[in-house]
Amino acid sequence: MSDALARLDNVDWAALRHAYGAAGDVPGMLRDLHRPEKAAAAADDLLTHVHHQGGAVHSSAPAALGYVIAAAADPAIDADVRQELLDLVGALADAANSAAPRFVTSAWPAAWDLAVTDLLPLLDGPLAVHRTAVADALAQAHHRADEVTAGLRTRWAVESDPQTRIQLVNSVGSLIAHAREQRGASIGWLRELMDDAEPSVRLAAVQALRRALPGQDDSVYAQTVSNVLSGSEPETWRPGRGAAKPTVVWAVGLLGEDRAALADAIQRLIGHPDPSVRAGALQAAAQALSRRRSAVPELLPAVARSLSDPEPDNRLFASRVLGMCGHAARPWADALAAMVTDEGEPYLPARSHAIWALSRLGDARCVPPLVRRLAQAQLGFAYHASHADGWWTYELSLNEVAAGLSAHADALLPPLRARLAAASTLDERRELCRLLESWGAAAAPALPELLGLLDTHAVVWALDALAAIGPAAARAVPRERLRALLDAPPADQPFAPRSLALAYGRLTGDREPALALLVPQLGEPYDQDNAAVLLAELGTPGAAYVGRLRELLTVHQEGWLPLRVGEALWRITGRTDEVVPVLVRAIAPFTERGGVHRAVVETVKLLAEIGTDAAPAEPVLRAFLDADVRPVRQGTWRSVPEDDDLCDAARAALHAICGPGAA
């Protein structure tokens, strides 16, 4: 222990920093690593203090690094503690390579160089899990890539543990881009491994080559993966990774851009006897569908077959994928409609997703089951929307399901009004008000229930719905009550003054309170609460603000502000020559880089409203429509609906600019 802690007190720890401040407590953590009763807690403390959540390498990290590795190499310390310490080393090295340079202490490179020297012998340690962690950490040794790559390949020749072998391959792939002398030999070695007898090694070699040679696809990669996927079972593809579902998703992803191989693999795996494998194939299909428009005819029929999968969660997932794809799922509308009856799908969450899928299709058969749901205690839909990436099957929100069903308001309003009258929680009231707001004038029969919320915490959302209903609501709302709300908005809702002022103006025609509140903040790059929204609603009476709007028009190149300011200028002045170039410039970059968000779609809708004067936007609009790779955020349930919204808006804009049939 004395050697492992040599010169520990010679370090001025108080002058160093970790995530929580001065690092004077780090020596105690390092000493406790060698005290069996305290070692596990000390390792956790080092992780949370010295590394924390990544994104930086604090000045205490290089000072502690050597002591951490010495403890990780000490067989007297518990094996699990040593594992955690090796993981800490890898996490610090990864942070040093990925964080912005200003967040990495200047003392790190020298300390990491010494650490690499100490780590290399640990590749021959007695425990496979430790060897795996060492290989993982060494993948970050970019500055000594040649030496480390050679050491990893040497270890691979004698390594017997399957998971460690895979990590050795992965680490070599990570280092090749930084190697010189060993680069060609390592690439050749990985290519040889693609012919290995072990399926996991072959797939790992493909993954390593794709990482080592980005943008240099080779048809051999997809062929190798296809051969593995068709000639072996998923448990042989990725040792040590547990469940079949993520393994399938990972392996199918290695097919890269080979669409034919991808479609073939997914179609076969969706019919696999193991329900977890089928679940993985469905997720891989969802990922492909969220990425490419051309994947719809290739994969959606196979997904639709899973509506009758014996596994309830697979039926749910298939329903959700069909709903995600909207009108492309119309050939399976009858199958979805059969699921939403009381005698159909027995699994309530799957039935909920089938209702949503029908609503996405505009199929009226979603209305009767939704009416029944609204009248039941167990709604089966959430009172908030989720926007997370990935493919977890969270509950859909009521708004997602019903916002597009205003044409069926006559059937839906009676149970919806009863539910709103009985609602006691803010979440439920807010969601129901937002649904009524989306319906606009069609929600007018719900005026009594909305007026009943003016003395509740849901007043902001109730007024938004009333303003959306329009003249009928304006006549029904007591003006003195609105004025009182402006003077005393809910204290615990910081956004309330803005929202109430806008709603007050829309309901009464008196815009002065909103102008006084919002115009001083005109340059803020917000969405609906931006003062430019108010000026756009004013139209020509907003002429006094034209000079300020022109100053703001080019402050931001992208986002909400160019859209809102441009719209306000156009509605006030009627001029398009100064607005259209700014709007086109704000959306054009997304044709190349993707990542289209709501502001881009709303900008395209505004161009449609401008009409023929928006002709400079035609090439951008056609680029959006001609793309195969969806130019929206991919890998989420919202990818296809957001892409559908973009395409609908682009077609409408081209129709307005060029005439019927232009799209």
C-alpha positions as CSV (number, residue, x, y, z in Angstrom):
1,M,0.0,0.0,0.0
2,S,2.8,2.4,0.8
3,D,4.3,2.2,-2.7
4,A,0.8,2.6,-4.3
5,L,0.4,5.9,-2.3
6,A,4.0,7.1,-2.6
7,R,4.3,10.9,-2.6
8,L,0.5,11.3,-2.3
9,D,1.0,14.1,0.3
10,N,3.5,15.9,-1.9
11,V,0.6,17.0,-4.2
12,D,-1.0,20.3,-3.4
13,W,-4.5,18.8,-3.7
14,A,-6.2,21.9,-2.3
15,A,-5.0,23.9,-5.3
16,L,-6.6,21.3,-7.7
17,R,-10.2,21.1,-8.6
18,H,-12.9,18.4,-9.3
19,A,-16.5,18.7,-10.2
20,Y,-17.6,19.9,-6.8
21,G,-14.8,22.3,-6.0
22,A,-11.4,22.0,-4.3
23,A,-9.9,18.5,-4.5
24,G,-8.6,18.4,-0.9
25,D,-10.8,15.3,-0.3
26,V,-9.3,13.2,-3.1
27,P,-6.3,11.9,-1.1
28,G,-8.7,10.4,1.4
29,M,-10.6,8.7,-1.4
30,L,-7.4,7.3,-2.8
31,R,-6.3,5.9,0.6
32,D,-9.7,4.4,1.1
33,L,-9.3,2.3,-2.0
34,H,-6.9,0.2,0.0
35,R,-9.3,-0.2,2.9
36,P,-11.6,-3.1,2.1
37,E,-14.6,-1.7,4.1
38,K,-14.3,1.6,2.3
39,A,-13.0,0.7,-1.1
40,A,-16.3,0.5,-3.0
41,A,-17.6,3.8,-1.7
42,A,-14.2,5.5,-2.5
43,A,-14.3,4.2,-6.1
44,D,-17.9,5.7,-6.5
45,D,-16.7,9.0,-4.9
46,L,-13.8,9.2,-7.3
47,L,-16.1,8.6,-10.3
48,T,-18.6,11.2,-9.2
49,H,-16.0,13.8,-8.2
50,V,-13.1,13.5,-10.6
51,H,-15.1,12.4,-13.7
52,H,-18.7,13.4,-12.7
53,Q,-20.7,13.4,-16.0
54,G,-17.9,13.9,-18.4
55,G,-17.5,16.8,-20.8
56,A,-14.4,18.0,-18.9
57,V,-11.1,16.8,-17.4
58,H,-10.6,18.6,-14.1
59,S,-7.1,19.4,-12.7
60,S,-7.4,16.7,-10.1
61,A,-7.7,14.0,-12.7
62,P,-4.1,13.8,-13.9
63,A,-2.9,14.0,-10.3
64,A,-5.1,11.1,-9.3
65,L,-4.6,9.0,-12.4
66,G,-1.5,7.1,-11.5
67,Y,-2.8,6.2,-8.1
68,V,-6.1,5.0,-9.6
69,I,-4.2,2.7,-12.0
70,A,-1.9,1.4,-9.3
71,A,-5.0,0.4,-7.3
72,A,-6.6,-1.2,-10.3
73,A,-3.5,-3.3,-10.7
74,D,-3.4,-4.4,-7.1
75,P,-4.8,-8.0,-6.7
76,A,-5.4,-7.3,-3.0
77,I,-8.2,-4.9,-3.9
78,D,-11.7,-6.3,-4.6
79,A,-12.1,-7.2,-8.2
80,D,-15.3,-5.2,-8.6
81,V,-13.6,-2.1,-7.3
82,R,-10.7,-2.6,-9.7
83,Q,-13.2,-2.9,-12.5
84,E,-14.8,0.4,-11.6
85,L,-11.4,2.1,-11.4
86,L,-10.5,0.8,-14.9
87,D,-13.8,2.1,-16.2
88,L,-13.0,5.5,-14.6
89,V,-9.7,5.6,-16.4
90,G,-11.4,4.9,-19.7
91,A,-14.1,7.5,-19.0
92,L,-11.5,10.2,-18.2
93,A,-9.5,9.4,-21.4
94,D,-12.7,9.5,-23.5
95,A,-13.6,12.9,-22.0
96,A,-10.2,14.2,-22.8
97,N,-10.6,13.2,-26.4
98,S,-14.2,14.4,-26.8
99,A,-14.5,17.5,-24.7
100,A,-13.7,21.0,-26.0
101,P,-10.0,21.7,-25.4
102,R,-10.7,24.5,-23.0
103,F,-12.4,22.0,-20.7
104,V,-9.4,19.7,-20.5
105,T,-6.6,20.5,-18.0
106,S,-3.2,21.1,-19.6
107,A,-1.6,18.5,-17.3
108,W,-3.7,15.7,-18.8
109,P,-1.6,14.6,-21.8
110,A,1.6,14.0,-19.8
111,A,-0.3,12.0,-17.2
112,W,-2.2,10.0,-19.8
113,D,1.0,9.1,-21.6
114,L,2.4,7.6,-18.3
115,A,-0.9,5.9,-17.7
116,V,-0.8,4.2,-21.2
117,T,2.6,2.7,-20.2
118,D,1.1,1.4,-17.0
119,L,-2.0,0.0,-18.7
120,L,-0.4,-2.0,-21.5
121,P,0.9,-4.7,-19.2
122,L,-2.6,-5.1,-17.7
123,L,-3.8,-6.5,-21.0
124,D,-2.3,-9.7,-19.7
125,G,-4.1,-9.6,-16.4
126,P,-5.8,-12.7,-14.9
127,L,-9.4,-11.5,-15.1
128,A,-11.1,-11.2,-18.5
129,V,-13.4,-8.4,-17.4
130,H,-10.4,-6.4,-16.4
131,R,-8.6,-7.1,-19.7
132,T,-11.8,-5.9,-21.5
133,A,-11.8,-2.7,-19.5
134,V,-8.1,-2.1,-20.2
135,A,-8.6,-2.6,-23.9
136,D,-11.5,-0.2,-23.9
137,A,-9.5,2.5,-22.1
138,L,-6.5,2.0,-24.5
139,A,-8.8,2.8,-27.4
140,Q,-8.4,6.4,-26.3
141,A,-4.6,6.3,-26.6
142,H,-4.6,8.2,-29.9
143,H,-1.1,9.7,-29.4
144,R,0.5,6.2,-29.2
145,A,-1.8,4.5,-31.7
146,D,0.9,2.4,-33.4
147,E,2.3,0.9,-30.2
148,V,-1.1,0.3,-28.6
149,T,-2.6,-1.2,-31.8
150,A,0.3,-3.7,-32.0
151,G,-0.2,-4.6,-28.4
152,L,-3.9,-5.1,-28.8
153,R,-3.4,-7.4,-31.8
154,T,-0.7,-9.4,-29.9
155,R,-3.1,-9.9,-27.0
156,W,-5.9,-11.0,-29.4
157,A,-3.7,-13.8,-30.7
158,V,-3.7,-15.5,-27.2
159,E,-7.0,-14.2,-25.8
160,S,-9.7,-16.8,-25.2
161,D,-12.5,-14.8,-23.6
162,P,-15.1,-13.9,-26.3
163,Q,-16.1,-10.5,-25.0
164,T,-12.5,-9.4,-24.5
165,R,-11.7,-10.5,-28.1
166,I,-14.5,-8.3,-29.4
167,Q,-13.3,-5.4,-27.4
168,L,-9.7,-5.8,-28.7
169,V,-11.1,-5.7,-32.2
170,N,-13.2,-2.6,-31.5
171,S,-10.3,-0.8,-29.9
172,V,-8.1,-1.5,-32.9
173,G,-10.8,0.0,-35.1
174,S,-10.9,3.1,-33.0
175,L,-7.1,3.6,-33.2
176,I,-6.5,3.0,-36.9
177,A,-7.4,6.6,-37.8
178,H,-4.6,7.8,-35.6
179,A,-2.0,5.2,-36.6
180,R,0.8,5.5,-39.1
181,E,3.1,2.5,-39.3
182,Q,0.5,0.1,-38.1
183,R,-2.4,1.5,-40.2
184,G,-2.1,-0.8,-43.2
185,A,-1.4,-3.9,-41.2
186,S,-4.3,-3.3,-38.8
187,I,-6.7,-2.8,-41.7
188,G,-5.5,-6.0,-43.3
189,W,-5.9,-7.8,-40.0
190,L,-9.5,-6.6,-39.7
191,R,-10.3,-7.7,-43.2
192,E,-8.9,-11.2,-42.4
193,L,-11.1,-11.3,-39.4
194,M,-14.2,-10.9,-41.6
195,D,-13.5,-14.5,-42.6
196,D,-13.3,-15.8,-39.0
197,A,-15.3,-18.8,-37.9
198,E,-16.9,-16.9,-35.1
199,P,-19.9,-14.7,-36.1
200,S,-19.3,-12.2,-33.4
201,V,-15.7,-11.7,-34.6
202,R,-16.8,-11.2,-38.2
203,L,-19.4,-8.6,-37.2
204,A,-16.9,-6.8,-34.8
205,A,-14.4,-6.6,-37.7
206,V,-17.0,-5.0,-39.9
207,Q,-17.9,-2.5,-37.2
208,A,-14.2,-1.7,-36.6
209,L,-13.6,-1.2,-40.3
210,R,-16.6,1.1,-40.7
211,R,-15.2,3.2,-37.8
212,A,-11.7,3.1,-39.1
213,L,-12.6,4.1,-42.6
214,P,-15.6,6.4,-42.4
215,G,-17.2,7.2,-45.8
216,Q,-15.3,4.4,-47.5
217,D,-18.0,1.8,-47.7
218,D,-17.2,-1.6,-49.2
219,S,-19.8,-4.1,-50.5
220,V,-17.9,-6.8,-48.6
221,Y,-19.0,-5.4,-45.3
222,A,-22.7,-5.8,-46.0
223,Q,-22.1,-9.2,-47.6
224,T,-20.3,-10.4,-44.5
225,V,-23.0,-9.1,-42.2
226,S,-25.7,-10.7,-44.5
227,N,-23.9,-14.0,-44.4
228,V,-23.7,-13.9,-40.6
229,L,-27.3,-12.9,-40.1
230,S,-28.6,-15.6,-42.4
231,G,-26.3,-18.4,-41.2
232,S,-26.3,-18.2,-37.4
233,E,-28.5,-17.3,-34.4
234,P,-28.5,-13.9,-32.7
235,E,-26.9,-15.3,-29.5
236,T,-23.7,-15.8,-31.4
237,W,-23.5,-12.2,-32.8
238,R,-22.5,-10.2,-29.8
239,P,-21.2,-12.1,-26.8
240,G,-21.8,-10.6,-23.3
241,R,-24.4,-8.1,-24.4
242,G,-27.4,-10.0,-23.1
243,A,-30.9,-9.6,-24.7
244,A,-31.5,-10.5,-28.3
245,K,-33.4,-7.3,-29.1
246,P,-30.5,-4.8,-28.9
247,T,-28.2,-7.4,-30.5
248,V,-30.4,-7.6,-33.5
249,V,-30.7,-3.8,-33.8
250,W,-26.9,-3.5,-33.6
251,A,-26.2,-6.3,-36.1
252,V,-28.7,-5.1,-38.7
253,G,-27.2,-1.6,-38.3
254,L,-23.9,-2.9,-39.6
255,L,-25.4,-3.4,-43.0
256,G,-24.9,0.3,-43.5
257,E,-26.5,1.7,-46.7
258,D,-27.2,-1.6,-48.4
259,R,-30.9,-1.3,-48.7
260,A,-31.5,-4.7,-50.3
261,A,-29.6,-6.5,-47.6
262,L,-31.3,-4.5,-44.9
263,A,-34.8,-5.3,-46.2
264,D,-33.9,-8.9,-46.6
265,A,-32.5,-9.2,-43.0
266,I,-35.4,-7.4,-41.4
267,Q,-38.0,-9.4,-43.3
268,R,-36.4,-12.7,-42.3
269,L,-35.9,-11.7,-38.7
270,I,-39.5,-10.5,-38.2
271,G,-40.5,-14.1,-38.8
272,H,-38.0,-15.5,-36.3
273,P,-39.3,-17.9,-33.6
274,D,-37.9,-15.9,-30.7
275,P,-40.2,-12.9,-29.9
276,S,-37.2,-10.9,-28.7
277,V,-35.5,-11.3,-32.1
278,R,-38.7,-10.2,-33.8
279,A,-38.8,-7.2,-31.5
280,G,-35.3,-6.3,-32.5
281,A,-36.2,-6.6,-36.2
282,L,-39.2,-4.3,-35.7
283,Q,-37.0,-1.7,-34.0
284,A,-34.5,-2.0,-36.8
285,A,-37.3,-1.5,-39.3
286,A,-38.5,1.6,-37.4
287,Q,-35.0,3.0,-37.5
288,A,-34.7,2.5,-41.3
289,L,-38.1,4.0,-41.9
290,S,-37.2,7.0,-39.8
291,R,-34.2,7.5,-42.0
292,R,-35.3,6.8,-45.6
293,R,-38.5,7.4,-47.5
294,S,-37.7,4.5,-49.8
295,A,-37.7,2.1,-46.9
296,V,-41.5,2.4,-46.6
297,P,-42.5,0.1,-49.5
298,E,-39.5,-2.2,-48.7
299,L,-40.3,-2.7,-45.0
300,L,-43.8,-1.7,-44.1
301,P,-45.5,-4.8,-45.4
302,A,-43.2,-6.9,-43.2
303,V,-44.0,-4.7,-40.2
304,A,-47.7,-5.0,-40.9
305,R,-47.5,-8.8,-40.6
306,S,-46.6,-8.3,-37.0
307,L,-50.0,-6.9,-36.2
308,S,-50.9,-10.6,-35.5
309,D,-47.7,-11.4,-33.6
310,P,-48.4,-13.6,-30.6
311,E,-46.3,-11.2,-28.4
312,P,-48.5,-8.3,-27.3
313,D,-45.7,-5.8,-27.2
314,N,-44.7,-6.7,-30.8
315,R,-48.3,-6.0,-31.9
316,L,-48.1,-2.7,-30.1
317,F,-44.8,-1.8,-31.8
318,A,-46.1,-2.8,-35.2
319,S,-49.2,-0.6,-34.7
320,R,-47.0,2.3,-33.7
321,V,-44.8,1.9,-36.8
322,L,-47.8,1.9,-39.0
323,G,-49.2,5.0,-37.3
324,M,-45.8,6.7,-37.6
325,C,-45.9,6.1,-41.4
326,G,-49.2,7.8,-41.7
327,H,-51.0,7.5,-45.1
328,A,-48.5,4.9,-46.3
329,A,-50.2,2.5,-43.9
330,R,-53.6,2.7,-45.6
331,P,-53.4,-0.8,-47.1
332,W,-53.6,-2.1,-43.5
333,A,-56.4,0.2,-42.3
334,D,-58.8,-2.8,-42.0
335,A,-56.4,-4.7,-39.8
336,L,-55.9,-1.7,-37.6
337,A,-59.7,-1.1,-37.4
338,A,-60.2,-4.7,-36.3
339,M,-57.8,-4.1,-33.4
340,V,-59.7,-1.1,-31.9
341,T,-63.0,-2.9,-31.3
342,D,-63.8,-4.4,-27.9
343,E,-63.6,-7.9,-29.5
344,G,-60.4,-7.1,-31.3
345,E,-57.0,-6.4,-29.6
346,P,-57.1,-7.6,-26.0
347,Y,-53.9,-5.6,-25.0
348,L,-55.0,-2.1,-24.2
349,P,-51.7,-0.3,-25.1
350,A,-51.7,-2.0,-28.5
351,R,-55.3,-1.0,-29.0
352,S,-54.4,2.6,-28.1
353,H,-51.7,2.7,-30.7
354,A,-54.0,1.3,-33.3
355,I,-56.5,4.1,-32.6
356,W,-53.7,6.6,-33.1
357,A,-52.6,4.9,-36.4
358,L,-56.2,5.2,-37.7
359,S,-56.3,8.8,-36.7
360,R,-53.1,9.4,-38.6
361,L,-54.9,7.9,-41.6
362,G,-57.9,10.1,-41.2
363,D,-59.9,7.0,-40.8
364,A,-63.2,7.6,-39.0
365,R,-63.2,4.1,-37.5
366,C,-60.9,5.6,-34.8
367,V,-63.7,7.8,-33.5
368,P,-66.1,5.3,-31.8
369,P,-63.3,3.7,-29.6
370,L,-62.0,7.2,-28.8
371,V,-65.5,8.3,-27.7
372,R,-65.6,5.2,-25.4
373,R,-62.2,6.0,-24.0
374,L,-63.1,9.6,-23.2
375,A,-66.0,8.3,-21.2
376,Q,-63.9,5.8,-19.2
377,A,-61.8,6.4,-16.1
378,Q,-58.9,4.7,-17.8
379,L,-58.2,6.9,-20.8
380,G,-55.1,5.0,-22.1
381,F,-53.5,8.2,-23.3
382,A,-51.1,10.6,-21.6
383,Y,-51.8,14.2,-20.6
384,H,-48.4,15.3,-21.9
385,A,-46.4,14.6,-25.1
386,S,-43.0,12.9,-25.0
387,H,-40.2,14.0,-27.4
388,A,-37.5,11.5,-26.5
389,D,-35.3,10.0,-29.1
390,G,-35.3,6.2,-29.6
391,W,-38.0,3.6,-29.7
392,W,-39.4,3.1,-26.3
393,T,-43.2,2.8,-26.4
394,Y,-44.3,5.5,-24.0
395,E,-48.0,6.4,-23.9
396,L,-49.2,8.7,-26.7
397,S,-50.8,11.9,-25.6
398,L,-54.5,12.6,-26.2
399,N,-53.5,15.5,-28.4
400,E,-51.4,13.4,-30.6
401,V,-54.4,11.1,-31.2
402,A,-57.2,13.6,-31.5
403,A,-55.9,16.9,-32.6
404,G,-56.6,16.1,-36.2
405,L,-60.2,15.0,-35.6
406,S,-62.0,18.3,-35.5
407,A,-64.3,17.1,-38.3
408,H,-65.6,14.6,-35.8
409,A,-66.1,17.1,-33.0
410,D,-69.9,16.4,-32.9
411,A,-69.2,12.9,-31.7
412,L,-66.2,13.6,-29.5
413,L,-67.3,16.8,-27.8
414,P,-69.9,15.3,-25.4
415,P,-67.6,12.9,-23.6
416,L,-64.7,15.4,-23.9
417,R,-66.8,18.2,-22.3
418,A,-67.9,15.8,-19.5
419,R,-64.3,14.8,-18.9
420,L,-63.2,18.5,-18.8
421,A,-66.0,19.4,-16.3
422,A,-65.0,16.5,-14.0
423,A,-61.2,17.0,-14.4
424,S,-59.4,18.0,-11.1
425,T,-55.7,17.9,-12.1
426,L,-53.9,20.6,-13.9
427,D,-52.3,18.1,-16.3
428,E,-55.7,16.8,-17.5
429,R,-57.2,20.2,-17.8
430,R,-54.2,21.5,-19.7
431,E,-54.3,18.6,-22.2
432,L,-58.0,18.9,-22.8
433,C,-57.8,22.7,-23.3
434,R,-54.9,22.2,-25.8
435,L,-57.0,19.7,-27.7
436,L,-59.9,22.2,-27.9
437,E,-57.5,24.9,-28.9
438,S,-56.3,22.8,-31.8
439,W,-60.0,22.3,-33.0
440,G,-60.6,26.1,-33.1
441,A,-64.2,27.1,-33.9
442,A,-65.3,23.5,-33.9
443,A,-64.8,23.5,-30.1
444,A,-67.4,26.2,-29.5
445,P,-69.9,23.9,-27.8
446,A,-67.3,23.5,-25.0
447,L,-67.5,27.2,-24.1
448,P,-69.3,26.6,-20.7
449,E,-66.6,24.2,-19.5
450,L,-63.8,26.5,-20.7
451,L,-65.4,29.5,-19.0
452,G,-65.6,27.4,-15.8
453,L,-61.8,27.2,-15.8
454,L,-61.2,30.9,-15.6
455,D,-60.9,30.7,-11.8
456,T,-58.5,27.7,-11.8
457,H,-54.8,27.1,-12.4
458,A,-55.7,26.1,-15.9
459,V,-56.8,29.6,-16.9
460,V,-53.9,30.2,-19.3
461,W,-54.8,27.2,-21.4
462,A,-58.5,27.8,-21.2
463,L,-58.0,31.3,-22.6
464,D,-55.8,30.0,-25.4
465,A,-58.6,27.6,-26.3
466,L,-61.2,30.4,-26.1
467,A,-59.1,32.7,-28.3
468,A,-58.8,29.9,-30.9
469,I,-62.5,29.4,-30.9
470,G,-62.9,33.0,-32.1
471,P,-65.9,35.4,-32.2
472,A,-68.3,33.1,-30.3
473,A,-65.9,32.9,-27.4
474,A,-65.1,36.7,-27.5
475,R,-68.8,37.4,-27.0
476,A,-69.0,35.0,-24.1
477,V,-66.0,35.9,-22.0
478,P,-66.5,38.6,-19.4
479,R,-64.1,41.4,-20.3
480,E,-63.8,42.6,-16.7
481,R,-62.6,39.1,-15.7
482,L,-60.0,39.1,-18.4
483,R,-58.7,42.5,-17.2
484,A,-58.5,41.2,-13.6
485,L,-56.4,38.3,-14.8
486,L,-54.0,40.7,-16.6
487,D,-53.6,42.6,-13.3
488,A,-53.1,39.5,-11.2
489,P,-51.8,36.6,-13.2
490,P,-51.0,33.2,-11.5
491,A,-47.9,33.9,-9.5
492,D,-46.4,30.4,-10.0
493,Q,-46.6,30.5,-13.8
494,P,-43.9,32.9,-15.0
495,F,-45.1,32.6,-18.6
496,A,-48.7,33.6,-17.7
497,P,-48.4,37.3,-18.2
498,R,-47.3,36.9,-21.9
499,S,-49.9,34.3,-22.6
500,L,-52.7,36.2,-20.9
501,A,-51.9,39.4,-22.7
502,L,-51.9,37.8,-26.1
503,A,-55.2,36.0,-25.3
504,Y,-56.7,39.2,-24.0
505,G,-55.9,41.0,-27.2
506,R,-57.2,38.2,-29.4
507,L,-60.5,38.1,-27.5
508,T,-61.1,41.8,-27.0
509,G,-59.3,43.5,-29.8
510,D,-57.4,45.6,-27.3
511,R,-53.7,44.9,-28.1
512,E,-52.2,47.6,-25.8
513,P,-51.5,45.4,-22.8
514,A,-49.7,42.9,-25.0
515,L,-47.7,45.6,-26.9
516,A,-46.6,47.2,-23.6
517,L,-45.4,43.8,-22.3
518,L,-43.9,42.2,-25.4
519,V,-42.5,44.9,-27.6
520,P,-39.6,45.8,-25.2
521,Q,-38.5,42.1,-25.7
522,L,-39.0,42.1,-29.5
523,G,-35.5,40.7,-30.3
524,E,-35.9,37.6,-28.2
525,P,-35.6,34.5,-30.4
526,Y,-38.7,32.8,-29.1
527,D,-41.7,31.1,-30.7
528,Q,-45.4,31.9,-30.1
529,D,-44.6,34.4,-27.3
530,N,-42.4,36.5,-29.5
531,A,-43.6,40.1,-29.9
532,A,-43.3,39.7,-33.6
533,V,-46.2,37.3,-33.5
534,L,-48.3,40.1,-32.1
535,L,-47.1,42.6,-34.7
536,A,-48.0,40.1,-37.4
537,E,-51.5,39.8,-36.0
538,L,-51.8,43.6,-36.0
539,G,-50.9,43.9,-39.7
540,T,-50.9,47.5,-41.1
541,P,-51.6,49.1,-37.7
542,G,-48.1,47.8,-36.7
543,A,-46.4,50.2,-39.1
544,A,-44.7,52.1,-36.3
545,Y,-42.5,49.0,-35.6
546,V,-41.3,48.4,-39.2
547,G,-37.9,50.1,-38.6
548,R,-37.2,47.8,-35.6
549,L,-38.3,44.7,-37.4
550,R,-36.0,45.5,-40.4
551,E,-33.1,45.8,-37.9
552,L,-33.9,42.4,-36.5
553,L,-34.6,40.6,-39.8
554,T,-31.0,39.4,-40.3
555,V,-29.9,39.2,-36.7
556,H,-30.3,35.4,-36.8
557,Q,-29.7,33.3,-39.9
558,E,-32.0,30.5,-38.8
559,G,-34.7,29.6,-36.3
560,W,-37.9,31.3,-35.2
561,L,-36.8,34.9,-35.2
562,P,-36.3,35.3,-39.0
563,L,-39.7,33.6,-39.5
564,R,-41.6,35.7,-37.0
565,V,-40.0,39.0,-38.0
566,G,-40.3,38.2,-41.7
567,E,-44.0,37.4,-41.3
568,A,-44.6,40.6,-39.3
569,L,-42.9,42.7,-41.9
570,W,-44.8,41.1,-44.7
571,R,-48.2,41.4,-43.1
572,I,-47.5,45.1,-42.1
573,T,-45.9,46.3,-45.4
574,G,-47.1,43.8,-48.0
575,R,-43.5,43.7,-49.4
576,T,-42.0,40.4,-50.2
577,D,-38.7,41.5,-51.7
578,E,-37.0,42.1,-48.3
579,V,-38.6,39.1,-46.6
580,V,-38.5,36.1,-49.1
581,P,-34.6,36.1,-49.4
582,V,-34.3,35.9,-45.6
583,L,-36.8,33.1,-45.3
584,V,-35.2,31.1,-48.1
585,R,-31.7,31.6,-46.5
586,A,-33.1,30.4,-43.2
587,I,-34.3,27.0,-44.6
588,A,-31.8,26.3,-47.4
589,P,-29.1,24.8,-45.2
590,F,-31.4,22.1,-44.0
591,T,-31.6,20.5,-47.5
592,E,-28.0,19.5,-47.1
593,R,-27.5,18.9,-43.3
594,G,-31.0,17.7,-42.4
595,G,-32.4,18.3,-38.9
596,V,-35.4,20.2,-40.0
597,H,-37.4,21.5,-37.0
598,R,-40.8,23.2,-36.5
599,A,-39.6,26.7,-37.5
600,V,-38.5,25.4,-40.9
601,V,-41.9,23.8,-41.6
602,E,-43.7,27.0,-40.4
603,T,-41.4,29.0,-42.7
604,V,-42.4,26.8,-45.7
605,K,-46.1,27.3,-44.8
606,L,-45.5,31.1,-44.8
607,L,-43.9,30.9,-48.2
608,A,-47.1,29.1,-49.4
609,E,-49.2,32.0,-48.1
610,I,-46.9,34.5,-49.8
611,G,-47.5,32.7,-53.1
612,T,-45.9,33.6,-56.5
613,D,-43.5,36.1,-54.9
614,A,-41.9,33.3,-53.1
615,A,-40.5,31.8,-56.4
616,P,-36.9,32.0,-55.2
617,A,-37.8,29.2,-52.7
618,E,-38.7,26.7,-55.5
619,P,-35.3,24.9,-55.6
620,V,-35.2,24.5,-51.9
621,L,-38.7,23.2,-51.8
622,R,-38.0,20.7,-54.5
623,A,-34.9,19.6,-52.7
624,F,-37.0,18.8,-49.6
625,L,-39.4,16.7,-51.7
626,D,-36.7,15.0,-53.8
627,A,-34.7,13.7,-50.9
628,D,-34.7,10.0,-50.0
629,V,-32.9,10.5,-46.6
630,R,-35.5,12.3,-44.5
631,P,-34.2,15.9,-43.8
632,V,-35.7,15.8,-40.3
633,R,-34.3,14.5,-37.0
634,Q,-34.1,10.7,-37.3
635,G,-34.3,7.9,-34.9
636,T,-37.6,8.9,-33.2
637,W,-41.3,8.2,-33.5
638,R,-41.8,11.8,-34.7
639,S,-39.4,11.5,-37.6
640,V,-41.9,10.4,-40.2
641,P,-44.8,12.6,-39.0
642,E,-42.4,15.6,-39.0
643,D,-41.2,14.7,-42.5
644,D,-44.8,14.3,-43.7
645,D,-45.6,17.8,-42.4
646,L,-42.6,19.2,-44.2
647,C,-43.6,17.5,-47.5
648,D,-47.2,18.6,-47.2
649,A,-46.0,22.2,-46.6
650,A,-43.5,22.1,-49.5
651,R,-46.2,20.7,-51.9
652,A,-48.6,23.4,-50.9
653,A,-45.9,26.1,-51.4
654,L,-45.0,24.8,-54.8
655,H,-48.7,24.7,-55.7
656,A,-49.0,28.4,-54.6
657,I,-45.9,29.5,-56.4
658,C,-46.1,27.5,-59.6
659,G,-49.7,26.4,-60.0
660,P,-51.5,23.1,-59.8
661,G,-49.4,20.0,-60.4
662,A,-46.1,21.7,-59.7
663,A,-45.2,19.3,-57.0
